[in-house]
């Protein structure tokens, strides 16, 4: 996403299993490479992760 990802918009690099299609590649955004999944930010389910991360993005 050349101009960044708007809050609440699913990343175009996620596959049907919510895995990053460009993981480990040099064009992966720095913010993604430095992100560490933690229960505080991701919850315990995909639905919780989407809700928490959307709220953080909007803040």
N, C-alpha and C positions, 0 to 999 in steps of 0.2 A: 504494500500500500504506500505508494510514493510520497503522499502528503500526510502520512500517519493514519491512525484508525480512530474514527469518531467513537465517543462513549456509546455503549449499547449496541455497537455493530460487531458482528462476529468477524473474526480475523479470516481473511480469504485464504490464509495459509494452513488452516486447520482442515484435516481430512474428516471422513465420516466417523472416525473413532476419537475425534478431538486431539489428534496427534499432529504436531507441527511438521509440515511437508518440507521445510527448509532447515530443520534441526541440524546443527553442526556445519552448516554451509556459511561461507563468508558474508553472504548478503542478508543473513538473519539479523534483524535489528538488535542493537546493543541492549535496549531495554528488555528484550525477550531473553537474550543470552544471560543477563545478570539476574533475572527473576528466579527466585527460589520458592517453590511451592510449599506453603505452610498452611496448616489447618485454619489459622487466623484469617488468611486471605482466600483460601479455597474451599473451606468447609470439608464435608465428607462425601458430597455427591456432586455430580456435574451441575445440577440445578442450583445448589448452594453456591458453587463457585461462580456461576454466571451472575447470580444475584449480588454477591459480595463484591465481585470485581466491577460490575456495572455501577454500583453505588460509589465505589472508590474513584472510578473514572469520572463520574459526574461531579464529585467533590473537587 
